[in-house]
Amino acid sequence: MTCWIFPIKLRKLIREFLYWFSFQDYKKFRNANYHIVSLGNNCLPRVLFTATKIKPRRFYGEKSTVFDLFISSDIKRTTELIENNFSDFFNCLNIDSFPHDWNLTFKNFKSVYNKRIKNFLDIQQSNKMIYYVYANFDKTLKEEDLLNLYKIIKIKRKEKPFKFILLSNREFDIPDIIQ
């Protein structure tokens, strides 16, 4: 029925709202004192935490960030992007790393990802607790690269609270990272 009532740009959001909305969740997310931020390396962190109602859906006001739908097992590049505030994000960009955005023109892609970068940087400055979630099941993932990513996030957060959550099929001996 939404195809008759709402403009094309609103249809998906309205359908999601009608299917998923709950007043109890709305109150929970409105009063939440945390953010959950995906660091990639695919859409698993965003999907997993949204499906389990730990991370709010878009219609509750949750903003997408740059790594939500990004596929890359290059943790060094992720660390570099965070460290330099995404200043060279569009340099040598492989659009195939963003399979959910395959239909965007480069101009639209750039506009969407500039907003997602801004959302990431804004959330990073928040005083709320931030749970950064990184999923990587690549056997070549190195402990030193995880530590470097953690260190850069700690520098960017300054003294503000955060936790780093790693979803992986390997265990690392890093006490500051929740696995």
Secondary structure, DSSP 8 states (H G I E B T S, - for coil): -HHHHS-HHHHHHHHHHHHH--HHHHHHHHT--EEEEE--SSSHHHHHHHHTTSS--GGGT----TTTT-----HHHHHHHHHTTTTTTTTT--GGG-GGGTT--HHHHHHHHHHHHHHHHHHHT-SSEEEEEEE---TT--HHHHHHHHHHHHHHHTTS-EEEEEE-SS----TTEE-
